[in-house]
Amino acid sequence: MATNARGTLAQLGAFVRNIVRKPSETRPLGQFAVGTAKVAHMLESATTGVRAPIAGPRSQDVATLLERQIVASGVQAVDVAAAQTNTQQQKDMGVRHDWTGALDRASRVVGTDEKTKSLVDPKELVGSELSFITDNLARLLESGHPMLNTVSRYYFSASGKHIRPLLVMLVAQATSTATKRQGKSSAMVGPTESERIDYSLMDRTASQNIQSDLESRHVNQLIQNATSAAHGGRPYIPFVKEGMTILPTHRRLAEITEMIHTSSLLHDDVIDHAETRRGMPAIHQRFGNKMAIFAGDFLLARASMALARLRDPEVIEIMASVLCDLVDGEFKQLKNLEKEDNGDAPMARPDESAFAYYLEKTYLKTGSLIAKSCRSSAILSNATDDVVEATYIYGRQLGIAFQLIDDLLDFTATSTAQLGKPVGADLELGLATAPVLYAWQQFPELGPLVARKFAHEGDAAKAWELVHASDGAIARTRALAQRYVDHAIEALMILPPSSARDALESVAHSVLTRKK
């Protein structure tokens, strides 16, 4: 019989009973993570109160953005021509939107050494404020076990894009001058950046009852000793430039985001039998499948510990849900050709429902982490709901555009060295991405190839030829990405003008021209 739970402890008990009664059959770890976050939210609310909704002055503009729909199946190549005309006009005005140039300008906003000219090396990617990220991550991953240290840090030594930490930092700055919520909403989020907050809490255990747990005490001491010397010995000092602030909690969120992303790469490369990643042998090729999986699990575990120590229930719940989304995305990718209750497979034909399924999978696998990291960054800035929602829309649309271009590059990159992974890998894995769906609309003979996931000899080569022979499959994919970029930039206009907002806009534009 249902009961009406009242009070924090009663709600907690009812919530736990519900988890026990209805365990998830498809994603137990992800559901447990979200469940744990909700429990934490209840307990935190007993002392700080629930973070009350504060709409903000631009809430109606956000509502309008949320109502806008993009019909992917009907995008035409003519949209590309208009976008190229706009890009050319900006070039004539001296605006540079190439990928490296955009990241270069963005990195200078968050602080950089003026001698920094290249963004290929991750340590130079975002200058003085984020140049510490590789070292900080190594400290967060300190285990006391040499082999585990080596394996878990393997991909961090390579030249990745590091776009997610960059976006977290830029959103932190762009929202630091926006309208604020009133009052203290969590242990390390106050009404103003100037309020005295003990940011060393990020590296101290939340539990006071682990004295008998020698293993946990040892791990906690390892992390605390390692991180106390991070960030040039100043891990708990906010960074202020041009009146914009990056808090220590923002830095830690950036590191958490990169750990979650990298853990997904470790698992994906094992599942996909990848040979290379970031221009180097894939981790399982070097250390074996078991070590690669364990390293991915270890990254998620440490990311979860760091996330909990931010002591913000809303951020914990949002970022925990990313883990669910990553698993959901993998399931959608695996099951996209299996028949559902209505007798049809989600991608049985290249219509709008197939595009919707593909784009939802794209959001879950790529866009979710970017979008929810941006949202969490704005929450840590204590921004009002309209600003928080705008940063989420920006991250979601940017993330989808980013993956659309990634899918496009699988057909247009000239070499594995350029792309950092084998060209044509998606077809070899049996994946029908946007270029294939658009080509399928013109060439029905692609249907059987898609249905059998390009499993027969010559299928992948035939699909490649048809995509390039089509009237605009590549151009239409780029046009679709342009639609998402335009929407992302429109969301940015909710934020107050700043050099950080300009950098976020520049990064969005540059997604369309990146080569790797």
N, C-alpha and C positions, 0 to 999 in steps of 0.2 A: 504494500500500500504506500502510495506516495505521501511524503511528509513535506510540510512547509518549513524548511530550515531557516532559523533566524540566528543572527549573530555570526561572528567570524568563525568560531570553532564549529558551530553547527553546520555552517556552509561547507567548511573544510571536510567534515565527516561525510556529508552527503555527496560531495564531489568525488572523494576517494571511493565511496561505495559504488558510484556510477562507473568509475574506471574499471573496478573489479568485475562488475556485472557485464560490461560491454567492451571487452578488449578488442583492439583493432586486429583484423585478420590479414591486412595487407601491409601495414607499416607500424608495427608495435613500437619500435624505438622512437620514431618520430612523434607518435601520439603520446608516448610517455614523456618526451621532452616538453611538449606543449602542456601536458597535464601537470608536470612539475612546475612549469612556469606559472600556471594559474594558481597552484597552491601557494607559491611564493608571493603572488600578487595579493592573495587573501591575507596572508600573514603580514605583509608589509603595510597593507591598508589599515591594519589595526593600530599602527603607530603613526603613519604619515597621512592617512586618508587617501581615498581613490583620487587619481588625477582627474579633476572635473573637466568636462568639455568646455573649451573657450573658442568660440567660432572664429573670431578675428574679423577684421574689416573687409577682407576679400573673399568671404565664404561663398557669396553668390557667383563670383567668377569661377571658383573651383567647381561648383555644382554644374555650371555650364560646360566646363571642360570634361567632366565625368560623363555627360550625356552624349558627347560626340563619338560617333562610330566610324571605323575605317572598314570599308568593304574591299577586302583583299583581292577576291577573285575578279573584280571588275577594273582593277588598276591597269592603266594603259601606258604604253611606252611614251606617249605624248607628254605625260607628266615629267618624264626624265628631261625632255627637251626644255621644258619650262624651268626645271631646277638647274640645268646646265647654264641657261641664259642668266639666271640669278647669280650663279656662282661666278660666271665670267664678269658680270657687272661688279661684283665685290672684288675680283682680282684687279679690275681696272682702277678700283678705288684704293688699291694697296692692301686689301684684306687677305691674309694668308690662312687657308683652311686645310693645309695638309696635316696629316696625323701627327707627325713628329713636331711640326711647328706649333700645333695647338697644345700639345703636352708641354712643350718648352715654355710657351707663354703662361700656361696654367701653373707650372711649377714655380715660376717667378712670383706668382701671386702669393703662394704659401711660403715664400722665403727661399732664396737660393744663393749659392756662391756665384758671384758675377763671372767667375772663371768657367762655370759649367756651360758647356756648349752642346754636349751630346746627351741624349736620353736613352741610349741603348743599354747602358749599365744600370741595373736597378738602383744602385746606390746613388746615382746621379738623377734618378727619374724625377724627383720632386724637390730637390734642393735641400736646404738646411733643416727644414721641419720634417721631411719624410725621408731624408737620406739615411736616417737611423733605422729605418724599418727592418732591414734585413738583420741587423744586429739585435734589435729589440725582439724579433721573432725567434732568433736563436736562443735568446735568454729565456723567453717564455716556454721554449721546448726543451729546456735542460732537464735531463732525466737521470743523469748519473750513470747511464749505460752507453758506452761509446758507440756500439753498433746502432742502437736506436737513435741516438743523436745524429749519426751520419745519414741514416735512411730518411728520417723525418725532415731533415733540412735539405735533402737532395735537390728538389726543384727550386728552392729559394736561392740556390747558387747560380741559377740560370737567368737568362735575360727575358723575363716575362713582361707583359704590358703594365701590370700593376695599376690598371685603371680604377679598380674598386677602392683601394686605399686613397688614391688621389681624389676621387669623387667625394668620399667621406669627409676629407679635409676641406675641400672647396665648399661643400654644403655647410660644414661647420662655420666657416667664415661668412658665407652668404647669409646665413640665418642668425648670426650673432648680433646683427643690427636690426633684426626684424622685431615685430611686436611680441611681447612676452606674456606668458601666463603669470598669474599672481600667486605668490606663496611658494613654499618648499614642497616639491612633489615627490622627491626621493632623497636618499642619503647624500647623493652627490650632484643633485640638480636643484639649484636655488633660484630665487627671483632675479638675481643679477650675477654676472661673472665675478664681480668684486667681493661677493660674500665669501667669508673665510670657510673653505671646505677642505677637509683633510683627504686629499686625493691619494695618500698612501694606502687608504682602505682598499684600493684596487689590487694591492699585492698582499693583503692580509686575509687570512681565512675568516669566513663569516661564523664558523662554529667555534664555540669556546669550550667544547667538550670532547676534544680529540687527544687528550693527554695520554690515554692508554692505547691509542692507535698509533703505534710507532711508525708504521709505514707512511701514513698520511702526514705525520709530523715531519718526517724526513723529506717528503716531496714538497710540502709547504715551505720548509726552510730552504730547500734548493731553489725554488722559484723566487722567494723573497730576496735571497742573497744575490741571485742573478739579475733580477729586475731593478733592484735598488741602485745599480750602477748604469742603468740603461739611459738612453737619450743624452749621452754626453754627461752623465752624472746629475741631470736635472729632469728626472722623469715626471715630477709632480708640479712643474711650473707651467702655467698657461702661456701660449705664444700669442703675442699681439702685434699686428702690423696693419697700418692704415686704419686703425680703429676697429679692426675685425679680430676676433678671438678664436683660437683653437684651444680647447680645454684638454687636459690630460686624458679625460674620458673619451674624447673624440679620437685621440691617438690610439688608445687601446681598442676602440671599436674598429678602426682601420686595420689593426693587426688581426683582430678576430675575423673580420671579413676575408682577409687574405688567407688565413688558416682554413676557413670553411671552403673557400674556393679551391685551394690546393688539395685539400683532402678529397674533394670530388674528382679532381684530375687523377689522383692516384687510383681511385676505384674505377673510374671510367677507362683508364688505360689498360687495366687488367681485363675488364669486361670486353673491351673492343680489340684486345690483342694488339695494341698500338706498338709500333717499333720505335718511334721517336716522339719527343715532346720538347718544345723550346730549343730545337736544334741539337739535342743530345739524346742518347739512348733512353727510352722510357724506363721508369724505375724498376718495373718487374723484369725487364731485360737485363738489368744490372744486378738486382738483388733477389729476384724470384717473386712469384705471386704472393706467397705467404707474407714475406717481409713487407711487400707493397701494401697489402691489405691492412696489416697490423699498423704500419706507419700512418695510413689514412685514418684508422680508428683512433690512433694516438693524437693526431692533429685535432680531430673532432672533440676528443676528451679534454684536451687542453683549452680549446676554444670555448667549450662549455664552462670550464672552471673560470676562465677570464671573463666570460659573459656574466656569470652569476655574481662575480665580484664587482661588476659595475653597479650592483645594488639598485637597479632600476627595473621594477617588475614589468613595465610596459615594453621596454627595450628587450628584456629577456624573452618575453612571450613572442614578440615580433620576430626576433632572430631565430628562436627555436622553431618557429613555423617554416623558416627557410629549409630546414632539414626535411620536413614533411614534403615541401614542394619539390625538392631535388629527387626524392624517391618517387613521388607522383609523376614527375616528368619522365623518369626512366620507365615506369610502368606504361605510360602513354606511348612512349617510343616503341616499346616491345609489343604492345597490343594494338597498334594502329590499323592492322589489317584483319583483326579477328572480329567476327560478326557479333553484334550486340543484340539486345532483346528485340529490336525491330527487324532483325534479319539482315541488316546492312553493316558492313565494316565502316568505321569512321572515315577512312580514306579510300573508299571503294571507287570513287570517281572524283575528278578535279573540280568540284563545285564549292560553293561558299562554306558548306559544312566541313569539307576537308581542310580548307584553309583555316577555318576557325579552330579545328582540332590541332593542326600544325602550329598555329600561333600560340595556342594555349600551352602546348608542350614546350614551345620556345620560351614562353614566359616562365614556366615552372623550372626549366633547366638552367636558364641564363638570366632572364629579367628579374626574377624574384629576389635573388641575392643583391643585385644592384639597387632595385627599387626599395627594398626593406632596409638596406644599409643607409640609403639616403634619408628615409623616413626616421630611422633611429638616430641619425646624426642631428636632425632637426629637433627631435624630442630632447636629446641631451643639451641642446641650446635653449630648451624651455620655450620654444616657439609656440604660437597659437595654432589652432587646428588648421586654419586655411593655409598657413605656411607649411606645416607638416604635410598636409595632403598634396600641396603643389610639388614638394620635393619628391614625394612618392610617384606622382604622375610623371615627373621628369625622368626619374630613374627607371620606371617601368617601360616607358616609350623608348628611352635611350637603349635599354638592355635588349629589347626586341629588335631595334634597328641594328644594333651591334651584331646580333646573331644572324640576322638576314644578310648582312654584308659578309659575315663569316661563311655562310652557306654559298654565297655568290662566289667568293674567292676560291672555293673548292673547284669551281669550273674555269676561273680566269687566271689564277696564279700560274706562273711559268715554271716554278721549280719548288721542290720540297724545302730547299734552303731559304727561299723567299717566305714561304708560308709557315715554316717551323714544324710542319707535319706533312705526311704524304699528300700530294695533290690527288683529288678524286677519291679520298678516303670515305666520304659519305656513301657513295654508290657501292663501294666494296663492302660497306657495313649493311647494305640493304635499305638505306634511308632515302626517302623521297622528300626532298626539300623544295623550297619555293621555285627555283628554276625548273625543276622536273615537273611540278604541278602546272606551271604556266605552259611548258612545252607539251604536256599531256593534253591540254585543252585543244591544241592544234593537231597533235599526232595521237589518235586513239590507240595505235599499236604500242604505245608505252604502257597501257593498262596491264597487260599480262606480265610485263617485266616488273612493274611495281608490285603486282599481286604476289609474285614469287620472290620478291626482295632481291632482284637482280642476281639470283642464285646460279643460273645456268652460265656456262662458259660463253663469253661474248656479250652477255646482257649489259654489264656496266659500260663497255665500250659503245654499244649501240645507243644506250641512253645518253651518253656523253655527246655522241654525234647528233642526236635529235635535239638536244638542248641547244647546241650551237647552230643547228639548221633552222630553228624556229624563228618566227617573226617577233623577236623581242622578249624571250624568256628571261634573259640576263637583264635587259633594260627595265622590264616590268618589276623584277625583283628589286632593282635599285630604286625604282620609283616608289615602291611600297615602303622601303626603308626611309626614303625622303619624307613620306607622309608621317611616319612615326617621329622622325627628327623634328619636323615642323611642330608637331603636337607637343613634344618635349620642350622646345624653346618657348612655345606659348605659355606653358605652365610656369616657366622661369619668371615670366613677367609679373607673377604674383609677388615675388620677392623684391625687396627694396634694391635700387640700383647700387652696384658696387663692382669693383674690379674682379671679385670672386664670381659674381653672377656673370660677368662678361666672359670669364674663363670657362665657366660651365657651358655657356652658349657656344663658345669656340670649339670645345671638345665635342659637342653634339654635331656641329657642322662637319667636323673632321672625320667623324665615323664613316661618312659616305665616301671618303677618298683614301681610307687606309689600305695598305697593301699587305698587311700581315696581322 
